[in-house]
Amino acid sequence: MGYCNGRCTLIFICGMQLVCVLERQIFDFLGYQWAPILANFVHIIIVILGLFGTIQYRPRYIKGYAVWLVLWVTWNVFVICFYLEAGDLSKLAGFIYACYVVKCITEEEDSFDFIGGFDSYGYQGPQKTSHLQLQPMYMQIPLDNN
Protein backbone atom coordinates (compact mmCIF):
# COMPACT_ATOMS: atom_id res chain seq x y z
CA MET A 1 0.00 0.00 0.00
CA GLY A 2 1.08 3.53 -0.63
CA TYR A 3 1.90 6.02 2.06
CA CYS A 4 0.73 9.64 1.84
CA ASN A 5 2.46 12.03 4.19
CA GLY A 6 1.30 15.52 5.20
CA ARG A 7 3.03 17.11 2.23
CA CYS A 8 1.18 14.90 -0.23
CA THR A 9 -2.12 15.63 1.55
CA LEU A 10 -1.53 19.39 1.41
CA ILE A 11 -0.73 19.19 -2.31
CA PHE A 12 -3.99 17.28 -2.85
CA ILE A 13 -5.97 19.85 -0.81
CA CYS A 14 -4.42 22.75 -2.75
CA GLY A 15 -5.21 21.02 -6.04
CA MET A 16 -8.83 20.45 -5.05
CA GLN A 17 -9.15 24.07 -3.90
CA LEU A 18 -7.83 25.28 -7.25
CA VAL A 19 -10.37 23.16 -9.11
CA CYS A 20 -13.24 24.37 -6.92
CA VAL A 21 -12.29 28.05 -6.99
CA LEU A 22 -11.80 27.99 -10.76
CA GLU A 23 -15.27 26.50 -11.13
CA ARG A 24 -16.70 29.19 -8.86
CA GLN A 25 -14.78 31.82 -10.82
CA ILE A 26 -16.49 30.69 -14.03
CA PHE A 27 -19.94 31.04 -12.48
CA ASP A 28 -19.05 34.46 -11.04
CA PHE A 29 -17.97 35.59 -14.52
CA LEU A 30 -21.32 34.46 -15.89
CA GLY A 31 -23.13 36.57 -13.29
CA TYR A 32 -20.86 39.61 -13.63
CA GLN A 33 -20.21 39.63 -9.89
CA TRP A 34 -17.00 41.62 -9.73
CA ALA A 35 -16.25 41.55 -5.99
CA PRO A 36 -16.31 37.72 -5.80
CA ILE A 37 -14.27 37.57 -9.01
CA LEU A 38 -11.53 39.66 -7.40
CA ALA A 39 -11.72 37.69 -4.13
CA ASN A 40 -11.49 34.40 -6.03
CA PHE A 41 -8.52 35.73 -8.00
CA VAL A 42 -6.68 36.59 -4.75
CA HIS A 43 -7.60 33.16 -3.39
CA ILE A 44 -6.21 31.47 -6.52
CA ILE A 45 -2.92 33.36 -6.15
CA ILE A 46 -2.56 32.44 -2.48
CA VAL A 47 -3.43 28.78 -3.12
CA ILE A 48 -0.78 28.68 -5.86
CA LEU A 49 1.72 30.21 -3.41
CA GLY A 50 0.73 27.58 -0.83
CA LEU A 51 1.19 24.86 -3.42
CA PHE A 52 4.57 26.30 -4.36
CA GLY A 53 5.56 26.50 -0.70
CA THR A 54 4.55 22.88 -0.16
CA ILE A 55 6.47 21.59 -3.16
CA GLN A 56 9.58 23.74 -2.57
CA TYR A 57 9.61 23.39 1.26
CA ARG A 58 9.00 27.10 1.94
CA PRO A 59 7.51 27.36 5.47
CA ARG A 60 6.78 31.09 5.11
CA TYR A 61 4.47 30.44 2.14
CA ILE A 62 2.77 27.58 3.94
CA LYS A 63 2.16 29.75 7.03
CA GLY A 64 0.73 32.55 4.86
CA TYR A 65 -1.48 30.03 3.11
CA ALA A 66 -2.68 28.64 6.46
CA VAL A 67 -3.57 32.13 7.76
CA TRP A 68 -5.38 32.97 4.52
CA LEU A 69 -7.24 29.65 4.62
CA VAL A 70 -8.54 30.37 8.14
CA LEU A 71 -9.73 33.82 7.03
CA TRP A 72 -11.28 32.41 3.83
CA VAL A 73 -13.18 29.66 5.66
CA THR A 74 -14.32 32.09 8.37
CA TRP A 75 -15.67 34.51 5.75
CA ASN A 76 -17.47 31.74 3.85
CA VAL A 77 -19.05 30.38 7.05
CA PHE A 78 -20.18 33.91 7.94
CA VAL A 79 -21.77 34.41 4.51
CA ILE A 80 -23.53 31.04 4.69
CA CYS A 81 -24.86 31.74 8.19
CA PHE A 82 -25.92 35.25 7.18
CA TYR A 83 -27.94 34.06 4.20
CA LEU A 84 -29.51 31.28 6.27
CA GLU A 85 -30.24 33.84 9.03
CA ALA A 86 -28.62 31.64 11.64
CA GLY A 87 -28.18 33.01 15.15
CA ASP A 88 -28.15 36.77 15.67
CA LEU A 89 -26.78 37.52 12.22
CA SER A 90 -30.20 38.83 11.13
CA LYS A 91 -29.49 41.95 13.25
CA LEU A 92 -26.88 42.88 10.68
CA ALA A 93 -29.65 43.48 8.15
CA GLY A 94 -30.03 47.04 9.50
CA PHE A 95 -26.35 47.73 8.93
CA ILE A 96 -26.46 46.30 5.43
CA TYR A 97 -29.60 48.31 4.64
CA ALA A 98 -27.82 51.46 5.86
CA CYS A 99 -24.90 50.69 3.54
CA TYR A 100 -27.36 50.26 0.68
CA VAL A 101 -28.99 53.63 1.42
CA VAL A 102 -25.59 55.35 1.49
CA LYS A 103 -24.74 53.72 -1.83
CA CYS A 104 -28.01 54.96 -3.36
CA ILE A 105 -27.43 58.49 -2.09
CA THR A 106 -23.87 58.66 -3.35
CA GLU A 107 -24.65 57.22 -6.77
CA GLU A 108 -24.07 59.51 -9.69
CA GLU A 109 -27.21 61.20 -11.00
CA ASP A 110 -27.85 60.13 -14.57
CA SER A 111 -30.46 62.76 -15.48
CA PHE A 112 -27.99 65.53 -16.39
CA ASP A 113 -28.08 66.54 -20.04
CA PHE A 114 -24.61 67.72 -21.02
CA ILE A 115 -25.81 69.67 -24.06
CA GLY A 116 -28.86 71.49 -22.76
CA GLY A 117 -28.34 71.58 -19.00
CA PHE A 118 -30.65 69.74 -16.64
CA ASP A 119 -33.17 67.50 -18.31
CA SER A 120 -36.35 67.47 -16.25
CA TYR A 121 -37.90 64.68 -18.29
CA GLY A 122 -35.10 62.17 -17.80
CA TYR A 123 -33.09 60.58 -20.55
CA GLN A 124 -34.99 59.05 -23.40
CA GLY A 125 -33.02 57.05 -25.89
CA PRO A 126 -33.31 57.59 -29.60
CA GLN A 127 -36.61 56.40 -31.00
CA LYS A 128 -36.50 53.97 -33.86
CA THR A 129 -38.45 55.26 -36.80
CA SER A 130 -39.03 53.31 -39.91
CA HIS A 131 -38.31 55.10 -43.15
CA LEU A 132 -40.19 52.43 -44.98
CA GLN A 133 -43.64 52.82 -43.54
CA LEU A 134 -46.17 50.73 -45.32
CA GLN A 135 -49.13 52.67 -46.65
CA PRO A 136 -51.92 51.35 -48.82
CA MET A 137 -51.71 52.15 -52.50
CA TYR A 138 -54.83 52.61 -54.60
CA MET A 139 -54.58 51.89 -58.29
CA GLN A 140 -57.25 52.27 -60.90
CA ILE A 141 -57.39 49.47 -63.37
CA PRO A 142 -59.39 50.20 -66.54
CA LEU A 143 -61.87 47.47 -67.31
CA ASP A 144 -62.38 46.62 -70.98
CA ASN A 145 -65.71 45.03 -71.74
CA ASN A 146 -64.85 43.92 -75.25
VOGU-3710 file (C-alpha; in Angstrom, 3 decimals, decimal comma):
1> mgycngrctl> 0,000/0,000/0,000  1,083/3,533/-0,633  1,899/6,017/2,059  0,730/9,637/1,836  2,458/12,034/4,188  1,301/15,518/5,202  3,030/17,108/2,235  1,177/14,897/-0,229  -2,116/15,626/1,547  -1,527/19,387/1,409
11> ificgmqlvc> -0,730/19,186/-2,311  -3,992/17,284/-2,852  -5,966/19,851/-0,810  -4,415/22,748/-2,752  -5,212/21,023/-6,041  -8,835/20,450/-5,054  -9,151/24,074/-3,899  -7,825/25,277/-7,248  -10,365/23,161/-9,112  -13,244/24,373/-6,917
21> vlerqifdfl> -12,290/28,054/-6,985  -11,799/27,994/-10,758  -15,267/26,503/-11,130  -16,704/29,191/-8,861  -14,784/31,824/-10,822  -16,485/30,686/-14,029  -19,941/31,044/-12,477  -19,047/34,463/-11,044  -17,967/35,594/-14,521  -21,316/34,456/-15,891
31> gyqwapilan> -23,128/36,565/-13,292  -20,860/39,612/-13,632  -20,210/39,634/-9,891  -17,002/41,621/-9,734  -16,252/41,546/-5,993  -16,314/37,719/-5,800  -14,269/37,566/-9,005  -11,527/39,655/-7,397  -11,717/37,687/-4,128  -11,486/34,398/-6,031
41> fvhiiivilg> -8,522/35,734/-7,997  -6,680/36,589/-4,749  -7,602/33,160/-3,391  -6,211/31,472/-6,522  -2,922/33,358/-6,153  -2,563/32,440/-2,478  -3,433/28,777/-3,122  -0,779/28,685/-5,858  1,725/30,211/-3,409  0,726/27,580/-0,828
51> lfgtiqyrpr> 1,185/24,859/-3,423  4,574/26,295/-4,364  5,563/26,496/-0,703  4,551/22,884/-0,161  6,467/21,586/-3,160  9,575/23,741/-2,566  9,606/23,391/1,257  9,002/27,100/1,943  7,515/27,357/5,465  6,778/31,091/5,114
61> yikgyavwlv> 4,470/30,444/2,139  2,773/27,579/3,943  2,158/29,749/7,035  0,728/32,548/4,862  -1,479/30,028/3,110  -2,682/28,644/6,460  -3,574/32,125/7,761  -5,385/32,967/4,518  -7,244/29,648/4,622  -8,535/30,367/8,138
71> lwvtwnvfvi> -9,726/33,822/7,029  -11,284/32,405/3,831  -13,185/29,660/5,663  -14,324/32,091/8,365  -15,668/34,510/5,747  -17,475/31,739/3,849  -19,048/30,375/7,047  -20,175/33,914/7,941  -21,768/34,406/4,511  -23,534/31,038/4,694
81> cfyleagdls> -24,862/31,742/8,191  -25,920/35,248/7,180  -27,944/34,056/4,197  -29,513/31,279/6,265  -30,238/33,842/9,025  -28,617/31,638/11,641  -28,181/33,012/15,146  -28,152/36,767/15,671  -26,782/37,525/12,221  -30,203/38,832/11,133
91> klagfiyacy> -29,489/41,953/13,254  -26,879/42,875/10,676  -29,654/43,482/8,153  -30,030/47,037/9,498  -26,352/47,726/8,935  -26,462/46,296/5,428  -29,598/48,308/4,637  -27,824/51,464/5,856  -24,903/50,690/3,537  -27,356/50,262/0,677
101> vvkciteeed> -28,993/53,631/1,415  -25,589/55,345/1,492  -24,743/53,721/-1,833  -28,013/54,956/-3,359  -27,433/58,487/-2,089  -23,868/58,662/-3,346  -24,648/57,216/-6,773  -24,075/59,514/-9,695  -27,206/61,196/-10,995  -27,852/60,135/-14,572
111> sfdfiggfds> -30,460/62,762/-15,480  -27,992/65,533/-16,395  -28,084/66,541/-20,045  -24,611/67,716/-21,022  -25,810/69,669/-24,056  -28,862/71,491/-22,759  -28,344/71,577/-18,996  -30,653/69,745/-16,638  -33,166/67,495/-18,307  -36,348/67,473/-16,251
121> ygyqgpqkts> -37,901/64,679/-18,293  -35,099/62,174/-17,804  -33,091/60,580/-20,550  -34,993/59,051/-23,397  -33,023/57,046/-25,892  -33,313/57,586/-29,603  -36,605/56,399/-31,004  -36,501/53,972/-33,859  -38,452/55,258/-36,801  -39,026/53,307/-39,905
131> hlqlqpmymq> -38,314/55,099/-43,149  -40,186/52,434/-44,983  -43,635/52,819/-43,541  -46,172/50,731/-45,317  -49,132/52,671/-46,647  -51,919/51,348/-48,815  -51,709/52,150/-52,498  -54,829/52,605/-54,597  -54,578/51,892/-58,294  -57,249/52,267/-60,900
141> ipldnn> -57,394/49,471/-63,373  -59,387/50,204/-66,541  -61,869/47,469/-67,311  -62,380/46,623/-70,976  -65,712/45,030/-71,737  -64,847/43,916/-75,245
//
